[in-house]
Amino acid sequence: MSLGDEHDGFGGVGGSGQTRTRLPEGNSGDVYGGARRPVRSSRSLITVVGVVVLLIAAIAFANRGEGDPADAAAPSSGTPGKTAPTAATGIRPVTGKNGQLPTGFAHTDQGAQSAATNYAVALGSAEMFQTSTRNEIVQAVYTPAAVTARQGDLNKVYADKGFLSRIGLQEDGTTPQGLTFISRVIPVGSKVESYADDRATVSVWYSSLFGLAGEGSKNPVSEAWYTSSYELQWVNGDWKVTDFSQKDGPVPVGRDQRASTAQEMADAVGQFGGFTYAR
């Protein structure tokens, strides 16, 4: 509602400052005009119509086809050094999947952000601790050259008995009986550090849940905050990781909340699924 509309409601005309006199509409003797016309009814009708129009527009947006011109016309949000909104833009984030991982990211800075964010989730997942699923993730996320260079080292790290023992897993990477292993990355936002036609550097800020949920766990699920920077390359029609680095924070102040029980945490990881993230 405009300022002019508000002024009308109090007797002005379109904000012009003129005064409108209302004549009595009956013989009730009411000096203010008796039964005044209900102003709210017309406004309520306009509100309902507006909601319906917005709903139709939302449905049309959700169901638009692959060739929607809005995909190509969406504005860029990844200018280095500039604040970008956290809401998804009009560019369709992905066009397919490679196993359980999204693939087919847009060849734009926004597509690079979507790729880095989804890859952060995959690389921080519990599936990285199993050989078969880890190999699938690495081959889907990294460039072919990086896979060749890193696959062996990654397998050594995740198969290291000392490492597995420290985090509470068994020597073969499986979870001890009666416990639930949780490793999840929850992205908060992303930003483009640099961008070129076939190269991009994207930082992803996220929280991480990690540990073993269950009675008697010596490594209970805890929360941590990190920022990872991903070096991306456009290869074979998609963004792939060539390298990445990680640092702590930014870390928010924790609230005074009661920690959930081991069973509540174990139930949550099985009941709540993940998302495909998009800029």
Backbone torsions as a table, in degrees:
resi	resn	phi	psi	omega
1	MET	NA	132.5	-176.7
2	SER	-82.8	169.0	177.2
3	LEU	-63.1	-33.3	178.1
4	GLY	-63.7	-39.2	178.5
5	ASP	-63.2	-40.4	179.9
6	GLU	-65.0	-40.0	-179.8
7	HIS	-63.6	-39.5	177.6
8	ASP	-57.5	-40.4	-176.5
9	GLY	-64.4	-19.0	179.5
10	PHE	-107.7	14.6	172.7
11	GLY	111.3	-12.5	178.3
12	GLY	-79.8	172.5	179.6
13	VAL	-119.5	100.3	176.3
14	GLY	60.1	25.1	178.7
15	GLY	78.2	13.3	-175.1
16	SER	-83.0	-13.8	-178.7
17	GLY	91.9	-6.5	178.0
18	GLN	-71.5	154.4	179.8
19	THR	-105.7	134.2	-179.2
20	ARG	-109.5	127.3	-179.8
21	THR	-97.5	127.9	178.7
22	ARG	-98.1	122.1	179.8
23	LEU	-84.1	152.5	178.4
24	PRO	-58.2	144.6	-179.0
25	GLU	-114.5	39.4	179.1
26	GLY	164.9	-169.9	-177.0
27	ASN	-108.8	27.0	-176.7
28	SER	-73.9	-17.2	-178.3
29	GLY	84.9	1.6	178.6
30	ASP	-70.3	115.3	-176.1
31	VAL	-69.0	-14.5	179.7
32	TYR	-94.8	7.9	172.0
33	GLY	109.4	10.8	177.1
34	GLY	67.0	-137.1	-179.0
35	ALA	-74.9	105.7	-177.4
36	ARG	-80.9	151.8	179.7
37	ARG	-64.4	133.6	-179.5
38	PRO	-68.3	111.9	-178.6
39	VAL	-74.4	-34.2	-173.8
40	ARG	-66.5	-27.3	-175.5
41	SER	-62.4	-44.6	179.9
42	SER	-67.0	-38.3	179.1
43	ARG	-67.2	-37.6	177.5
44	SER	-62.9	-39.8	178.7
45	LEU	-63.4	-42.4	179.2
46	ILE	-63.4	-40.2	179.5
47	THR	-62.9	-44.8	179.9
48	VAL	-62.1	-45.5	179.0
49	VAL	-60.4	-41.4	179.6
50	GLY	-62.4	-41.6	178.7
51	VAL	-63.3	-42.4	179.1
52	VAL	-62.1	-43.7	180.0
53	VAL	-61.9	-43.8	179.4
54	LEU	-64.6	-38.6	179.0
55	LEU	-63.7	-44.0	178.6
56	ILE	-62.5	-41.0	179.5
57	ALA	-64.3	-39.8	-180.0
58	ALA	-65.1	-42.0	178.4
59	ILE	-63.7	-41.6	179.6
60	ALA	-64.3	-38.9	178.8
61	PHE	-65.1	-42.7	-178.2
62	ALA	-67.0	-28.9	-174.9
63	ASN	-102.6	9.6	-175.9
64	ARG	-65.9	153.7	-174.8
65	GLY	-78.1	173.9	-178.6
66	GLU	-62.9	-30.8	-174.8
67	GLY	-96.0	22.8	-178.1
68	ASP	-61.0	126.5	-179.8
69	PRO	-60.0	-23.2	-178.8
70	ALA	-63.9	-26.7	178.5
71	ASP	-60.6	-45.3	-176.7
72	ALA	-79.1	-22.5	-174.7
73	ALA	-92.7	-2.5	-176.5
74	ALA	-64.2	142.5	-177.3
75	PRO	-72.0	155.8	177.2
76	SER	-77.4	141.7	-180.0
77	SER	-123.7	10.3	-171.7
78	GLY	-112.4	28.1	178.5
79	THR	-62.7	123.7	-178.0
80	PRO	-56.1	135.4	176.6
81	GLY	84.6	-2.7	-179.1
82	LYS	-110.0	144.6	177.9
83	THR	-72.9	135.0	-179.8
84	ALA	-118.5	145.9	178.9
85	PRO	-66.5	152.5	-179.5
86	THR	-85.8	-12.3	179.0
87	ALA	-74.3	149.0	179.3
88	ALA	-66.3	145.3	178.6
89	THR	-91.7	-170.7	-175.8
90	GLY	-79.6	-8.5	-179.7
91	ILE	-75.8	129.3	179.1
92	ARG	-63.6	124.9	-170.8
93	PRO	-67.6	-45.7	-178.2
94	VAL	-142.5	161.3	-179.8
95	THR	-118.0	-3.6	-178.5
96	GLY	-171.1	-167.3	179.7
97	LYS	-139.2	146.9	172.3
98	ASN	-112.0	94.6	-170.6
99	GLY	69.6	-121.0	177.9
100	GLN	-95.1	-2.0	-176.3
101	LEU	-98.5	138.8	175.2
102	PRO	-66.6	148.9	-179.9
103	THR	-148.8	168.5	-179.4
104	GLY	83.1	42.9	-179.1
105	PHE	-72.7	152.0	-178.2
106	ALA	-64.7	145.3	179.2
107	HIS	-83.8	62.8	-178.8
108	THR	-144.6	173.0	176.6
109	ASP	-65.2	-32.8	177.0
110	GLN	-67.5	-40.5	176.3
111	GLY	-62.0	-37.0	177.6
112	ALA	-64.8	-39.1	177.9
113	GLN	-65.7	-42.3	178.0
114	SER	-61.6	-43.4	-179.8
115	ALA	-62.0	-49.5	-178.3
116	ALA	-60.8	-40.0	-178.2
117	THR	-66.7	-45.7	178.9
118	ASN	-68.3	-34.4	177.8
119	TYR	-69.0	-34.2	176.5
120	ALA	-61.4	-40.4	178.4
121	VAL	-64.2	-44.0	-178.8
122	ALA	-66.3	-44.3	-177.3
123	LEU	-71.2	-18.9	178.8
124	GLY	-101.7	12.0	-175.2
125	SER	-88.0	163.9	177.5
126	ALA	-66.2	-22.5	179.9
127	GLU	-65.3	-18.0	177.7
128	MET	-69.5	-13.4	-176.8
129	PHE	-94.6	2.6	175.0
130	GLN	-114.8	132.8	-171.9
131	THR	-57.1	-48.4	-175.2
132	SER	-64.3	-48.1	-178.5
133	THR	-72.9	-31.6	177.8
134	ARG	-63.3	-43.9	179.3
135	ASN	-62.2	-38.1	178.5
136	GLU	-64.7	-42.7	-179.7
137	ILE	-65.0	-47.5	-177.9
138	VAL	-60.2	-43.6	-179.0
139	GLN	-69.2	-27.6	179.5
140	ALA	-82.8	-28.1	-172.6
141	VAL	-94.0	-41.9	-173.6
142	TYR	-90.1	158.7	171.9
143	THR	-67.0	157.6	178.3
144	PRO	-54.6	-39.7	179.7
145	ALA	-65.9	-39.8	-179.9
146	ALA	-69.8	-34.6	177.2
147	VAL	-60.5	-46.9	179.6
148	THR	-59.3	-40.1	-175.9
149	ALA	-79.0	-29.7	-169.9
150	ARG	-108.4	-21.6	-172.9
151	GLN	-54.4	-48.1	-178.4
152	GLY	-63.1	-44.2	-179.1
153	ASP	-65.1	-40.5	179.2
154	LEU	-63.7	-41.7	178.8
155	ASN	-63.0	-37.3	178.5
156	LYS	-65.5	-43.4	-178.5
157	VAL	-62.7	-48.9	-175.3
158	TYR	-76.8	-13.1	177.6
159	ALA	-99.6	-2.0	-178.3
160	ASP	-67.1	121.1	-175.0
161	LYS	-64.7	-37.1	178.5
162	GLY	-63.8	-42.6	178.2
163	PHE	-63.3	-47.2	-179.3
164	LEU	-62.9	-38.4	179.3
165	SER	-65.7	-39.9	-178.7
166	ARG	-63.6	-32.8	-179.1
167	ILE	-94.1	1.4	172.7
168	GLY	94.9	6.5	179.3
169	LEU	-92.6	164.2	178.1
170	GLN	-79.1	171.9	-173.4
171	GLU	-61.0	-28.6	179.9
172	ASP	-91.9	8.5	177.9
173	GLY	87.4	-0.9	179.9
174	THR	-82.3	163.2	-177.9
175	THR	-89.5	136.0	177.7
176	PRO	-57.0	147.3	-178.1
177	GLN	-59.3	137.3	179.2
178	GLY	88.3	-4.1	-179.7
179	LEU	-117.4	159.5	176.7
180	THR	-122.2	121.6	179.7
181	PHE	-84.2	128.6	-178.7
182	ILE	-122.9	124.5	173.5
183	SER	-144.4	103.1	-176.7
184	ARG	-136.5	142.6	174.7
185	VAL	-109.5	131.0	179.8
186	ILE	-120.0	97.7	-177.4
187	PRO	-63.9	141.4	175.7
188	VAL	-103.6	-37.2	179.8
189	GLY	-173.7	170.9	179.5
190	SER	-142.5	159.2	175.9
191	LYS	-150.2	151.3	179.1
192	VAL	-88.8	121.4	175.8
193	GLU	-84.2	-38.0	176.4
194	SER	-157.1	154.5	-178.4
195	TYR	-150.0	134.6	171.0
196	ALA	-137.6	178.8	-173.5
197	ASP	-59.4	-39.4	-177.4
198	ASP	-121.5	9.3	179.6
199	ARG	-138.4	147.1	176.8
200	ALA	-155.4	148.4	171.6
201	THR	-121.1	121.4	-175.4
202	VAL	-126.9	131.5	175.7
203	SER	-101.8	137.4	179.4
204	VAL	-122.6	124.2	177.0
205	TRP	-97.9	130.8	-174.4
206	TYR	-154.2	160.6	169.2
207	SER	-102.5	156.8	-176.6
208	SER	-133.0	134.1	172.9
209	LEU	-105.8	128.7	-175.3
210	PHE	-149.8	133.8	175.2
211	GLY	147.9	-171.7	-179.5
212	LEU	-113.5	123.1	178.4
213	ALA	-97.7	132.5	179.5
214	GLY	148.9	160.8	179.9
215	GLU	-64.7	132.5	177.7
216	GLY	83.7	7.6	179.9
217	SER	-65.3	132.1	176.8
218	LYS	-91.6	-4.8	179.3
219	ASN	-134.5	69.5	-175.8
220	PRO	-62.0	157.0	-177.5
221	VAL	-64.9	126.8	179.4
222	SER	-129.6	165.2	-178.1
223	GLU	-109.7	141.6	175.7
224	ALA	-141.9	160.5	-177.4
225	TRP	-124.3	135.1	-178.0
226	TYR	-142.1	164.7	166.9
227	THR	-128.9	123.1	177.3
228	SER	-111.4	137.0	176.9
229	SER	-108.7	125.0	-175.3
230	TYR	-109.6	128.1	171.8
231	GLU	-88.4	118.4	-175.6
232	LEU	-114.4	149.2	175.8
233	GLN	-132.7	141.1	177.6
234	TRP	-82.6	109.6	-174.9
235	VAL	-132.9	127.2	175.8
236	ASN	52.0	41.4	174.6
237	GLY	79.9	21.1	179.3
238	ASP	-157.9	160.7	175.1
239	TRP	-83.4	132.6	178.4
240	LYS	-133.3	155.4	-177.4
241	VAL	-85.8	134.1	171.9
242	THR	-104.5	-29.7	-180.0
243	ASP	-167.8	162.0	173.8
244	PHE	-156.5	159.4	178.0
245	SER	-134.1	159.8	-176.1
246	GLN	-135.4	144.4	173.9
247	LYS	-140.7	160.2	179.8
248	ASP	-72.4	148.6	169.9
249	GLY	76.7	-174.7	-1.8
250	PRO	-63.6	142.3	-175.5
251	VAL	-111.6	121.2	178.7
252	PRO	-76.8	164.1	175.5
253	VAL	-73.5	131.0	-179.1
254	GLY	-74.6	143.9	177.4
255	ARG	-87.6	160.4	-179.1
256	ASP	-84.9	79.8	-179.6
257	GLN	-116.3	148.0	177.5
258	ARG	-70.8	130.8	177.4
259	ALA	-69.4	139.3	179.7
260	SER	-69.3	157.5	176.7
261	THR	-71.8	164.5	179.3
262	ALA	-59.4	-38.8	-179.1
263	GLN	-69.3	-39.9	178.3
264	GLU	-61.3	-41.4	179.6
265	MET	-68.2	-41.6	178.8
266	ALA	-64.0	-40.6	178.3
267	ASP	-64.7	-39.9	-176.3
268	ALA	-62.8	-42.7	-177.0
269	VAL	-66.7	-26.8	178.0
270	GLY	-85.3	-22.8	-175.3
271	GLN	-95.4	-26.4	-176.0
272	PHE	-106.6	117.9	179.5
273	GLY	-85.9	174.3	-179.5
274	GLY	-94.0	-174.1	-176.1
275	PHE	-128.2	162.4	163.2
276	THR	-95.6	122.1	-173.9
277	TYR	-94.8	145.8	-179.1
278	ALA	-144.6	145.7	172.6
279	ARG	-77.3	NA	NA
